[in-house]
Amino acid sequence: MEITLIQGDITAQQVDAVVNAANSSLLGGGGVDGAIHRKGGPVILEECRALRASRYGGGLPTGEAVATTAGNLPARWVIHTVGPVWSASEDRSALLRDCYANGLRIADELGAATVAFPLISAGVYGWPVEDAVRQALCVLRPASPTNVTEARLVLFGADTYATAERVAAAG
């Protein structure tokens, strides 16, 4: 699987599946979640409401992933995953890695060859960017056998992109 770092807008990625850094309600929010819901249109929210009414009445648990249509996005599917909130006193790294692993698993189940990931938890959830990149690459680089041929890590802003390039180059 090829891993590509891209500075840009995740809602503009022409891939099979876009991963949404969702909140547990699945009903939209700020940051990546809000952007995906706005650009994708109301069909994404309708499917998320149906998921809440059936399997996820209490919300999507942190680290898990579920797919919906992508609506008006240039992708076929949105894979929603809930990242952990950063904590200096509790190691939640495994939950963050689960977001990427479960996102890849769902992509594989859908038959997606290309997937775009945001830098999960590095926005309002406060995860330090350097470590967020390390956690993402820790899962994506040695990915289990998958039909996904390209995983993009889409980074918002020049500073975040530069940090990701530096972390990726360091190993």
C-alpha positions in Angstrom: 0.0 0.0 0.0 1.3 3.4 -1.0 1.1 6.1 1.7 0.9 9.7 0.4 1.0 12.9 2.5 -1.1 15.7 1.0 -1.6 19.2 2.2 -5.2 20.1 1.4 -8.9 19.7 1.9 -10.1 16.2 2.6 -13.5 17.0 1.1 -11.8 17.5 -2.3 -10.0 14.2 -2.4 -11.0 12.0 -5.4 -10.8 8.6 -3.7 -13.0 5.7 -3.1 -13.4 6.4 0.6 -12.9 9.5 2.8 -12.4 9.0 6.5 -14.3 11.4 8.8 -12.9 12.3 12.2 -16.4 12.2 13.6 -17.8 12.9 17.0 -19.6 10.0 18.7 -23.1 11.3 17.9 -22.4 10.9 14.1 -24.6 13.9 13.6 -22.0 16.4 12.4 -19.9 18.9 14.2 -16.9 21.1 13.7 -13.6 20.7 11.8 -13.3 17.7 9.4 -16.7 16.4 10.6 -18.5 19.6 9.9 -16.7 20.1 6.5 -17.7 16.5 5.4 -21.3 16.9 6.4 -21.6 20.4 4.7 -20.0 19.4 1.4 -21.4 15.9 1.4 -24.9 17.1 1.9 -28.0 15.9 3.8 -27.8 12.2 2.7 -24.8 11.6 4.9 -26.7 13.0 7.9 -29.8 10.8 7.0 -27.6 7.7 7.0 -25.9 8.7 10.2 -29.3 9.2 11.8 -30.4 5.7 10.6 -27.2 4.2 12.2 -28.0 6.0 15.5 -31.6 4.6 15.4 -30.3 1.1 14.8 -26.9 -0.1 15.8 -25.4 3.0 17.5 -28.1 4.4 19.8 -25.5 5.5 22.3 -23.2 6.8 19.6 -20.2 5.4 17.8 -17.6 4.2 20.4 -14.1 5.8 20.2 -11.8 3.9 17.9 -14.6 2.1 16.0 -15.6 2.9 12.4 -18.7 2.7 10.2 -19.5 3.7 6.6 -22.1 5.7 4.9 -22.5 7.1 1.4 -20.4 10.1 0.5 -23.3 12.2 -0.9 -21.9 15.1 -2.9 -18.2 14.4 -2.1 -16.0 13.1 -4.9 -15.8 9.7 -3.2 -18.1 6.8 -2.9 -18.1 6.4 0.8 -17.4 8.2 4.1 -15.9 6.0 6.8 -16.7 7.7 10.2 -14.4 7.0 13.1 -14.3 8.7 16.5 -10.8 9.7 17.7 -9.8 9.9 21.4 -9.4 13.2 23.1 -5.7 13.8 24.0 -4.8 13.3 27.7 -1.5 14.0 29.3 -2.3 11.7 32.2 -3.7 8.7 30.3 -2.2 6.9 27.2 -5.0 6.7 24.6 -2.7 5.9 21.7 -4.2 2.5 21.1 -7.6 4.1 20.6 -6.1 6.5 18.0 -4.4 3.6 16.2 -7.7 1.7 16.2 -9.3 4.6 14.2 -6.8 4.0 11.4 -6.9 0.2 11.6 -10.7 0.1 11.7 -10.9 2.7 8.9 -8.7 0.5 6.7 -10.7 -2.6 7.7 -14.0 -1.0 6.6 -12.4 0.3 3.4 -11.3 -3.2 2.6 -14.7 -4.6 3.3 -16.2 -2.0 1.0 -13.7 -2.8 -1.8 -12.1 0.7 -1.7 -8.7 0.9 -3.3 -8.0 4.5 -2.3 -8.7 6.0 1.1 -8.1 9.6 2.4 -7.5 10.0 6.2 -7.5 13.2 8.1 -5.0 13.6 11.0 -7.5 12.1 13.5 -7.7 13.8 16.9 -5.1 16.5 16.1 -7.7 19.3 15.8 -10.1 20.2 18.6 -9.3 16.9 20.4 -5.9 18.3 21.1 -3.6 15.5 20.1 0.0 16.8 19.5 0.6 16.8 15.7 3.9 15.0 15.8 2.6 12.1 17.8 -0.7 12.0 15.8 1.4 11.5 12.6 3.5 8.8 14.3 0.4 7.0 15.4 -1.2 7.1 11.9 2.0 5.9 10.2 2.5 3.2 12.8 -0.8 1.6 11.5 -0.6 2.6 7.8 3.0 1.6 7.1 2.8 -2.1 8.2 -0.9 -2.4 7.2 -2.2 -6.0 7.2 -2.9 -7.5 3.9 -5.5 -5.3 2.2 -6.9 -4.4 -1.2 -6.3 -0.7 -0.4 -3.6 0.4 -2.8 -3.2 4.0 -1.6 -3.8 5.6 1.8 -3.6 9.4 1.8 -3.0 11.3 5.0 -4.6 14.7 4.2 -3.1 17.5 6.3 -4.7 20.8 6.8 -2.3 23.7 6.7 1.4 24.2 5.8 2.7 23.8 9.4 0.9 20.4 9.9 2.1 19.2 6.5 5.7 20.2 7.2 5.5 18.4 10.6 4.1 15.3 8.9 6.8 15.3 6.3 9.5 15.6 8.9 8.0 12.8 11.1 7.6 10.5 8.0 11.1 11.1 6.9 12.5 10.3 10.3 11.1 6.9 10.1 
